[in-house]
């Protein structure tokens, strides 16, 4: 089997409806996106495509990832969700990444990036999460993150403060995010926060595709 055919299999999670006028073969776009989200820099992904006979710049790979607008989509399989927030750096500034993970499947349900962490941003995140998944009766697993705990308590959500067990699912996810953003710092240099959030959501889609 040709290398291009092998690499184009099992990546149905990438929707290529955005490439109607692109001169690049669809399988090559899929491979470029997949390689970058798997850990390659955009330059390395471009060089890898070159070995497969497709010459495209690292800028093209970057654009494919963000034009795809990948969004994590899953279903809640249990009555608990692990939620957390983490600081990441974008162009030298601090931003707060909120995340929710199903501890039973290890799938990422939602990511949201904010320039600050406040009660209002926390409520926005929880409202979006609730709207997408209808979380009536779900218990949230949190650590001692101040705003998450305060808002969950004030707004009447069920929650449990723990630092181990089922919360390990989101700890592993945030550890991977931290590893990727430190290893490929250029992913978050000279970009708008919306672009960084798009990349994080695309990474979540790839992560979920590997959990089944």
FENZI-V325928 format. One line per field, one symbol per residue. ss: DSSP state (H for helix, E for strand, C for the rest). phi: phi as a letter, one per 40 degrees, with the letter a starting at -180 (. if undefined). psi: psi as a letter, one per 20 degrees, with the letter a starting at -180 (. if undefined). A space follows every 50 residues. Layout:
# FENZI-V325928
ss = ???
phi = ???
psi = ???
This chain:
# FENZI-V325928
ss = CCHHHHHCCCCCCCCCHHHCCCCCCHHHHHHHHHHHHHCCCHHHHHHHHH HCCCCCCHHHHHHHHHHCCCCCCCCCCCCEEEEEEEEEEECCEEEEEEEE EECCCCEEEEEEEECCCCHHHHHHHHHHHHHHHCCCCCEEEECCCHHHHH HHHHCCCEEEECCCHHHHHHHHHHHHHHHHHHHCHHHHCCCCHHHHHHHH HHHHHHHHHCCC
phi = .cdccccccgbccccbccbdbcccddcccdcccccccchccccccccccc ccgbcbcccccdcddcccfcbcbabccbcbbcbabacbbbfgbcbbccab bcccbgcccababbcabbcccccdccccccccbfcdgcccbbcbcdcccc cdcccgccabcabafccddccccccccccccccbdccbbfbcdccccccc ccccccdccccc
psi = pqhhgghiqkkiiookiikhjpipqhhhgggggggghiiqrhghhghghh hjjooqrhhggghgghhhlppppaqoiajqppqrqqpqpokiqpqpoqqp poihijqphpqppqirorhghghgghggghhhimkpippporckoghggg ggghjkqprporkaciihghghghgggggghhhmhihkpkqqhhgghggg hghhggghijh.
